[in-house]
């Protein structure tokens, strides 16, 4: 707060300044009141506890710290959260780096499981949630999770979009400090090309930008004319922009070159993977500790070289607990790896599976080229039909028997699409069983369920759990149920042939919009249960 210190100094020591105040339109009392308020703010800041250079915030001090700090990033965390624990050392490193630089940017943290008033005010639903406050106004943090990425994102948000670089040494230090750095070389920084570059820099939070007009830098880095160069510590090391210097073209160039030819899927890389322009991804699931890991990764890399800019090549370490859900999403377990899958991201995510398990370079290249040529059919997951699928009142559907049962026009069929780990599905389960029991002797009605984490349908895409769909008798119509999930409401809906009782409650409308919301304790417990169930399944397969 340099302005405050300057004011205090001048009021105390400068006779001329006191005379100036006396003859100004401000009264001495007003000046003193401003000073007192500023001193109070300083006192509040001084009282805030720090842990590893991170301000510890709570219900009592949150508002005062936010109001008295121009720039502050706040992490809302839970002590039991694994991702929060992984973030903690990087977050502390970022706070330390900014403090040592003398930066005005602060980092704070708040235990959302204890300081619930603030957490509720900002509608914190997951952990960690990071919010950046500029002059008290919050925006969502959208940067990475390493200390360097946190610092870079904050500097981008609080400073110019591109750092002004002067001299060869400063420019090389800037480039050398980053995994990826983009430098604009412009003799005239008011040119249209420079403006397009700065526009791009302002729109991208996950890359660090610099700009220079220094002739010596042009010469040393072998840049002959105004241009944009991406420097990186992997693959070819450098990419020169080619084409007309337009903002959209520069952005596409950066997105196409900022990731390695083959990238590991991690918490840090996920944002760049999903936020990039390339929506076709081929995934290699492999245990990094496997003896042939290096060989398979190298063959995967060789296959990737011919598809740059068309298909993103990603490998996933199946030894990491965080990646269990990704395996599940593709219908895989650790017993199935190494394995290859391809996914096309769009309005509907479409998956593709190779014809065999061969993973050599030529097989992978052929698989990808066949996909680009439109020769592949989508792969839809399906479990085997259980022998006792129709034994109980609630029938068990899988991908391969779904059409036969659900689209049988001689009956009205009510299907719950669920996930085993879903808390709301678990709450609905006993009600759904009672619904099946109620209609078990009705020849015109079928109550059924399908595990949508293991079964997929070509014409029905499930986006949230549970999803309830009714297939009326003598009709091709599909009715999405969004009414109350009570036995009474569900019974009334079925008895009316899907015509009554299908209205969303306010609570369920919010659930549909925001996705499944569970308490932290519920979510942690369900994740443990899911992991336990997955391990049991793998053990059964091993026994077989």
Secondary structure, DSSP 4 states (H G I P E B T S, - for coil): -HHHHHHHHHHHH-HHHHHHHHHSSS-HHHHHHHHHHHHHHHHHHHHS-EETTEEEE-TTTHHHHHHH-SEEEEEEE-TT-HHHHHHHHHHHHHHHHHHHHT-SEEEEEEETTT-HHHHHHTT--SSSEEEEEETTEEEE--S-SSHHHHHHHHHHHHS-SSEE--SHHHHHHHHHT-SEEEEEE-SSTTSHHHHHHHHHHHH-SSSEEEEE--HHHHHHTT--SSEEEEEESSTTSEEE--S---HHHHHHHHHHHSS-SEEE--TTTHHHHHHSS--EEEEEEE-TTSTTHHHHHHHHHHHHGGGTTT-EEEEEETTSGGGHHHHHHTT--GGG-SEEEEEE-SSS-EEEE-SSS--SHHHHHHHHHHHHTT-PPPP---PPPPTTTTTSSEEEE-TTTHHHHHT-TTSEEEEEEE-TT-HHHHHHHHHHHHHHHHTTT-TTEEEEEEETTT---SS----SSSEEEEE-TT---EEEE-S--SHHHHHHHHHTTSSSS----HHHHHHHHH-----HHHHHHHHHHHHHHHHHHHHHHHH-
